[in-house]
Amino acid sequence: MKFIKKSSVKYSVAIAVTLALSACGNSSNESKNAPSNQLAGGELAQTIADATAGTTNALNGAIPGSPIDFESDGGDDDVAPAPPSIGADIPVTYFGPSPTTVNRNLVGPLQLLTAGTLDLESVNAATVTLPLYQGVLRSDSGGGSDSDNSDREVWYIVTDTSDKDNAEALGLNFSAKLLFADIPASETESRMSSTVRSAYYNADGQLIFSGGSVDFSPVRNLGTPGNDASGTSNLISTVTPTPGAEGSDSDSDDGFYSPLVQISNAGNHVYNAPMVSFAASADELSPYCDGIDPSEEVAARAILHDSVSRICPGDDGEPGTVTINLVQGFSFGRPVLYLSTDASTPIAAALENAIHAPALANIPVGRDDSLFSPVERIFGFTNGPVNQIPEGETEIESNPQRQGFNSAIRDEGGPLNVLGGIPTIATDYSPLWDLNLGEWTQEAVDRGYRSRMTEEFAILGMVERGFLTGPGGTAYGSSGIIINCPIVHRLL
């Protein structure tokens, strides 16, 4: 996934300028009787128009009325917003700073997870480099000393917290909803959570986890999925998923894994702390400080999260860092970048390059923004538009309307899911996304209504009108799948 440097496109024909000059130009009869091939604004207007038209037509080989081809390498370049200079008579350098520099809630690019360093120019995908934390999984879930020789290392990141003050101090996302994820295992075991692990920090600031392990050794695989994306075809049903990482469940000796951790001596606040490696030593991680070479891919994936592109535990007192690939999507019409770290089902984990964390399936779904709901909705599509071979052509061309899991399964790019509320746009953000999976009806396909959707209420409007349903024509709503997707950046 690359980002086109659209800021290289400077300006187009000076229509606005020539119209303005025409309105205040020479009112003499000579002007009124000017040759038909000369603009009414006079010689100055004609000179400006001639000069800018030549420049406009030369830029990137553009010809008026002929759109520039999208790259057909499966990237999502067309999701990046165009520069404001498009259609204007001035280059982009003449525009003022983004409104977000004045008010974070206004339009413009804005990094939300400021704990890390964002890189939008990475070769394969946009990335964020975050602090790498080292914790310990207590060998006996009942306690033990901090120096137990059989303890195993937990390498993790922190992205969200229910502690508003600490979120501001550390550059994390604040989510009050995380507190509602602490679901009791049963009505009679109100002190035992089924979704949130417990931990405490020791005198060295190291988290000691009470349970939860992850096996990163499986090789992510989708089996041999189908390729027919016509009509209401749902390629998800043809996938045989093998997630690239498997989190322990409640029946494991290690107890259940969840990215959610309640820290007992930190006000019992809940933190989103997805694991990126487990039971690996610093020496085993150090070879990947400069990235993962193709020759190292197999060995690296056996101990690392599939979205990690670089990891360095640090030495000589230097802090560790980890670089993770980002996923593109939308929130209320704005393109965004987010992490995809964990999912409650094997199919979602395999499609999202995430850890399969069965404990997340205990989180109640379908309640969205109601009282005590821990989730926010994310909207996906089974049969969105896919890349096409234009009539009379032989090569596939990137479709600017491309979206959905059919397209992703065909390896055309990410699914471009639509997120609900995120910080600065809404007050109901949660990194725990309740997947609402939609299917365009055959009628919508036949009428040409199927298109890229970028905003929650536009999607719900299509559902209300009967053009979107659940998979196979079922009622639209929660799929029962939870995906842990911390928000990182707004592109607008």
HUTAUR-V316867 format. One record per pair of residues at least 4 apart in sequence whose C-alpha atoms are under 7 Angstrom apart, sorted by the first residue. I is the first residue (numbers start at 1). J is the second residue. If there is no record, write none. Layout:
[[I | J] [I | J]]
//
This chain:
[[1 | 75] [1 | 76] [1 | 124] [1 | 125] [2 | 75] [2 | 76] [2 | 77] [2 | 121] [2 | 123] [2 | 124] [2 | 125] [3 | 77] [3 | 80] [3 | 121] [4 | 77] [6 | 82] [6 | 83] [7 | 83] [7 | 92] [9 | 59] [9 | 86] [10 | 85] [10 | 86] [10 | 90] [10 | 91] [10 | 92] [11 | 56] [11 | 85] [11 | 86] [11 | 87] [11 | 88] [11 | 89] [11 | 90] [11 | 91] [12 | 52] [12 | 53] [12 | 56] [12 | 86] [12 | 87] [12 | 88] [12 | 89] [13 | 49] [13 | 52] [13 | 53] [13 | 56] [14 | 18] [14 | 49] [14 | 52] [14 | 89] [15 | 19] [16 | 20] [17 | 21] [18 | 22] [18 | 41] [18 | 45] [19 | 23] [20 | 24] [21 | 25] [21 | 41] [21 | 45] [22 | 40] [22 | 41] [25 | 41] [25 | 42] [26 | 31] [27 | 31] [28 | 32] [29 | 33] [30 | 34] [31 | 42] [34 | 38] [38 | 46] [39 | 45] [39 | 46] [41 | 45] [42 | 46] [43 | 47] [44 | 48] [45 | 49] [46 | 50] [47 | 51] [48 | 52] [49 | 53] [50 | 54] [51 | 55] [52 | 56] [53 | 57] [54 | 58] [55 | 59] [57 | 61] [57 | 62] [57 | 63] [57 | 64] [58 | 62] [62 | 66] [62 | 68] [70 | 398] [71 | 398] [72 | 396] [72 | 397] [72 | 398] [74 | 411] [74 | 412] [74 | 413] [75 | 413] [76 | 413] [78 | 400] [79 | 335] [83 | 92] [84 | 92] [85 | 90] [85 | 91] [85 | 92] [90 | 94] [97 | 101] [98 | 108] [99 | 103] [99 | 106] [99 | 107] [99 | 108] [100 | 104] [100 | 105] [100 | 106] [100 | 107] [100 | 108] [100 | 109] [100 | 110] [104 | 424] [105 | 424] [105 | 425] [107 | 492] [108 | 491] [108 | 492] [109 | 490] [109 | 491] [109 | 492] [110 | 489] [110 | 490] [110 | 491] [111 | 488] [111 | 489] [111 | 490] [112 | 173] [112 | 488] [112 | 489] [113 | 171] [113 | 172] [113 | 173] [113 | 487] [113 | 488] [113 | 489] [114 | 171] [114 | 172] [115 | 130] [115 | 170] [115 | 171] [115 | 172] [116 | 128] [116 | 129] [116 | 130] [116 | 131] [117 | 128] [117 | 129] [117 | 130] [118 | 127] [118 | 128] [118 | 129] [119 | 126] [119 | 127] [119 | 128] [120 | 126] [120 | 127] [121 | 126] [122 | 126] [122 | 127] [125 | 325] [125 | 326] [126 | 325] [126 | 326] [127 | 323] [127 | 324] [127 | 325] [127 | 326] [128 | 323] [128 | 324] [128 | 325] [129 | 321] [129 | 322] [129 | 323] [129 | 324] [130 | 157] [130 | 321] [130 | 322] [130 | 323] [131 | 157] [131 | 320] [131 | 321] [131 | 322] [132 | 155] [132 | 156] [132 | 157] [132 | 313] [132 | 320] [132 | 321] [132 | 322] [133 | 155] [133 | 156] [133 | 157] [133 | 320] [134 | 153] [134 | 154] [134 | 155] [134 | 156] [134 | 206] [135 | 153] [135 | 154] [135 | 155] [135 | 206] [135 | 207] [135 | 208] [136 | 151] [136 | 152] [136 | 153] [136 | 154] [136 | 207] [136 | 208] [136 | 209] [137 | 151] [137 | 152] [137 | 153] [137 | 154] [137 | 208] [137 | 209] [137 | 210] [137 | 211] [138 | 143] [138 | 151] [138 | 208] [138 | 209] [138 | 210] [138 | 211] [139 | 150] [139 | 151] [140 | 144] [141 | 210] [141 | 211] [144 | 148] [152 | 279] [153 | 278] [153 | 279] [153 | 280] [154 | 275] [154 | 277] [154 | 278] [154 | 279] [155 | 275] [155 | 276] [155 | 277] [155 | 278] [156 | 273] [156 | 274] [156 | 275] [156 | 276] [156 | 277] [157 | 273] [157 | 274] [157 | 275] [158 | 272] [158 | 273] [158 | 274] [159 | 172] [159 | 173] [159 | 272] [159 | 273] [159 | 486] [160 | 172] [160 | 173] [160 | 174] [160 | 175] [160 | 271] [160 | 272] [161 | 167] [161 | 172] [161 | 173] [161 | 174] [161 | 175] [161 | 270] [161 | 271] [161 | 272] [162 | 174] [162 | 175] [162 | 176] [162 | 178] [162 | 179] [162 | 269] [162 | 270] [162 | 271] [163 | 167] [163 | 174] [163 | 269] [164 | 168] [164 | 174] [165 | 169] [166 | 170] [167 | 171] [167 | 172] [167 | 173] [167 | 174] [168 | 172] [175 | 429] [175 | 430] [177 | 373] [177 | 374] [177 | 375] [177 | 430] [178 | 270] [178 | 374] [178 | 430] [179 | 270] [180 | 372] [180 | 373] [180 | 374] [181 | 195] [181 | 196] [181 | 363] [181 | 374] [182 | 193] [182 | 195] [182 | 196] [183 | 193] [183 | 194] [183 | 195] [184 | 189] [184 | 190] [184 | 191] [184 | 192] [184 | 193] [184 | 194] [185 | 189] [185 | 190] [185 | 192] [185 | 193] [185 | 194] [186 | 190] [194 | 359] [194 | 362] [195 | 258] [195 | 359] [195 | 360] [195 | 362] [195 | 363] [196 | 258] [196 | 260] [196 | 261] [196 | 262] [197 | 210] [197 | 211] [197 | 258] [197 | 260] [197 | 261] [197 | 262] [198 | 209] [198 | 210] [198 | 261] [198 | 262] [198 | 263] [198 | 264] [199 | 207] [199 | 208] [199 | 209] [199 | 210] [199 | 261] [199 | 262] [199 | 263] [199 | 264] [200 | 207] [200 | 208] [200 | 209] [200 | 263] [200 | 264] [200 | 265] [201 | 205] [201 | 206] [201 | 207] [201 | 208] [202 | 206] [202 | 207] [211 | 254] [211 | 255] [211 | 256] [211 | 257] [212 | 248] [212 | 254] [212 | 255] [212 | 256] [212 | 257] [212 | 258] [213 | 247] [213 | 248] [213 | 254] [213 | 257] [213 | 278] [214 | 245] [214 | 246] [214 | 247] [214 | 248] [214 | 278] [215 | 245] [215 | 246] [215 | 247] [216 | 244] [216 | 245] [216 | 246] [216 | 301] [216 | 302] [216 | 303] [216 | 304] [216 | 305] [217 | 245] [217 | 301] [217 | 302] [217 | 303] [218 | 243] [218 | 244] [218 | 245] [218 | 302] [219 | 244] [220 | 242] [220 | 243] [220 | 244] [220 | 350] [221 | 241] [221 | 242] [221 | 243] [221 | 350] [222 | 239] [222 | 240] [222 | 241] [222 | 242] [222 | 350] [223 | 239] [223 | 240] [223 | 241] [224 | 239] [225 | 235] [225 | 238] [225 | 239] [226 | 235] [226 | 238] [227 | 410] [228 | 233] [229 | 233] [229 | 383] [229 | 406] [231 | 442] [231 | 445] [232 | 383] [232 | 439] [232 | 440] [232 | 441] [232 | 442] [233 | 383] [234 | 382] [234 | 383] [234 | 406] [235 | 239] [235 | 406] [241 | 346] [241 | 347] [241 | 350] [242 | 346] [242 | 350] [243 | 346] [243 | 349] [243 | 350] [243 | 355] [243 | 356] [244 | 306] [244 | 350] [244 | 353] [244 | 355] [245 | 355] [245 | 356] [246 | 355] [246 | 356] [246 | 357] [247 | 257] [247 | 355] [247 | 356] [247 | 357] [248 | 252] [248 | 255] [248 | 256] [248 | 257] [249 | 255] [249 | 256] [249 | 257] [249 | 358] [249 | 359] [250 | 255] [250 | 256] [251 | 255] [252 | 256] [256 | 359] [257 | 357] [257 | 359] [258 | 357] [258 | 359] [258 | 360] [259 | 272] [259 | 273] [259 | 274] [259 | 275] [260 | 270] [260 | 271] [260 | 272] [260 | 273] [261 | 270] [261 | 271] [261 | 272] [261 | 273] [262 | 268] [262 | 269] [262 | 270] [262 | 271] [263 | 268] [263 | 269] [263 | 270] [264 | 268] [274 | 341] [276 | 304] [276 | 305] [277 | 303] [277 | 304] [277 | 305] [278 | 303] [280 | 284] [280 | 303] [281 | 285] [282 | 286] [282 | 313] [285 | 311] [285 | 312] [285 | 313] [286 | 312] [286 | 313] [288 | 292] [288 | 310] [288 | 311] [288 | 312] [289 | 310] [289 | 311] [289 | 312] [290 | 310] [291 | 309] [291 | 310] [292 | 296] [292 | 297] [292 | 309] [292 | 310] [293 | 297] [296 | 300] [297 | 301] [298 | 302] [300 | 304] [301 | 305] [301 | 306] [304 | 308] [306 | 353] [306 | 354] [307 | 324] [307 | 325] [307 | 353] [308 | 323] [308 | 324] [308 | 325] [309 | 323] [309 | 324] [309 | 325] [310 | 322] [310 | 323] [311 | 321] [311 | 322] [311 | 323] [312 | 320] [312 | 321] [312 | 322] [313 | 320] [313 | 321] [314 | 318] [314 | 319] [314 | 320] [326 | 337] [326 | 338] [326 | 339] [327 | 337] [327 | 338] [327 | 339] [327 | 340] [328 | 336] [328 | 337] [328 | 338] [328 | 416] [329 | 335] [329 | 336] [329 | 337] [329 | 416] [329 | 417] [329 | 418] [330 | 334] [330 | 335] [330 | 336] [330 | 417] [330 | 418] [330 | 419] [330 | 454] [331 | 335] [331 | 336] [331 | 418] [331 | 419] [331 | 420] [331 | 421] [331 | 454] [331 | 455] [332 | 454] [332 | 455] [332 | 456] [333 | 454] [333 | 455] [334 | 491] [334 | 492] [335 | 490] [335 | 491] [335 | 492] [336 | 489] [336 | 490] [336 | 491] [337 | 487] [337 | 488] [337 | 489] [337 | 490] [338 | 485] [338 | 486] [338 | 487] [338 | 488] [338 | 489] [339 | 485] [339 | 486] [339 | 487] [339 | 488] [340 | 352] [340 | 354] [340 | 484] [340 | 485] [341 | 354] [341 | 355] [341 | 484] [341 | 485] [342 | 349] [342 | 354] [342 | 355] [342 | 356] [342 | 357] [342 | 483] [342 | 484] [343 | 348] [343 | 349] [343 | 354] [343 | 355] [343 | 356] [343 | 357] [343 | 482] [343 | 483] [343 | 484] [344 | 356] [344 | 357] [344 | 358] [344 | 359] [344 | 360] [344 | 361] [344 | 481] [344 | 482] [344 | 483] [345 | 349] [345 | 356] [345 | 358] [345 | 481] [346 | 350] [346 | 356] [347 | 351] [348 | 352] [349 | 353] [349 | 354] [349 | 355] [349 | 356] [350 | 354] [360 | 482] [361 | 481] [361 | 482] [365 | 434] [365 | 478] [365 | 480] [366 | 478] [367 | 373] [368 | 373] [368 | 375] [368 | 376] [368 | 377] [369 | 373] [369 | 376] [369 | 428] [374 | 430] [375 | 430] [375 | 432] [375 | 433] [375 | 434] [376 | 420] [376 | 429] [376 | 430] [376 | 432] [376 | 433] [376 | 434] [377 | 419] [377 | 420] [377 | 433] [377 | 434] [377 | 435] [377 | 436] [378 | 417] [378 | 418] [378 | 419] [378 | 420] [378 | 433] [378 | 434] [378 | 435] [378 | 436] [379 | 417] [379 | 418] [379 | 419] [379 | 435] [379 | 436] [379 | 437] [380 | 404] [380 | 417] [380 | 418] [380 | 435] [380 | 436] [380 | 437] [380 | 438] [381 | 404] [381 | 405] [381 | 437] [381 | 438] [381 | 439] [382 | 404] [382 | 405] [382 | 406] [382 | 437] [382 | 438] [382 | 439] [383 | 404] [383 | 405] [383 | 406] [383 | 439] [383 | 440] [384 | 402] [384 | 403] [384 | 404] [384 | 406] [384 | 450] [384 | 451] [385 | 401] [385 | 402] [385 | 403] [385 | 450] [385 | 451] [386 | 399] [386 | 402] [386 | 403] [386 | 407] [387 | 396] [387 | 397] [387 | 398] [387 | 399] [387 | 402] [388 | 396] [388 | 397] [388 | 398] [388 | 399] [389 | 393] [389 | 394] [389 | 395] [389 | 396] [389 | 397] [401 | 451] [401 | 452] [402 | 452] [403 | 407] [403 | 415] [403 | 416] [403 | 452] [404 | 408] [404 | 415] [404 | 416] [405 | 409] [405 | 415] [406 | 410] [407 | 411] [407 | 412] [407 | 413] [407 | 415] [408 | 412] [408 | 413] [408 | 414] [408 | 415] [418 | 454] [418 | 455] [418 | 456] [420 | 456] [421 | 425] [421 | 426] [421 | 427] [421 | 428] [421 | 429] [422 | 426] [422 | 429] [423 | 427] [423 | 429] [431 | 484] [431 | 485] [431 | 486] [432 | 482] [432 | 483] [432 | 484] [432 | 485] [433 | 482] [433 | 483] [433 | 484] [433 | 485] [434 | 478] [434 | 480] [434 | 481] [434 | 482] [434 | 483] [435 | 478] [435 | 479] [435 | 480] [435 | 481] [435 | 482] [436 | 477] [436 | 478] [436 | 479] [437 | 470] [437 | 471] [437 | 479] [438 | 468] [438 | 469] [438 | 470] [438 | 471] [438 | 476] [439 | 468] [439 | 469] [439 | 470] [439 | 471] [440 | 444] [440 | 445] [440 | 450] [440 | 467] [440 | 468] [440 | 469] [441 | 445] [441 | 467] [441 | 468] [441 | 469] [442 | 446] [443 | 447] [444 | 448] [444 | 449] [444 | 450] [444 | 467] [445 | 449] [445 | 450] [453 | 459] [455 | 459] [456 | 460] [457 | 461] [458 | 462] [459 | 463] [460 | 464] [461 | 465] [462 | 466] [462 | 467] [462 | 468] [463 | 467] [463 | 468] [463 | 469] [469 | 473] [469 | 474] [469 | 475] [469 | 476] [470 | 474] [470 | 475] [470 | 476] [470 | 477]]
//
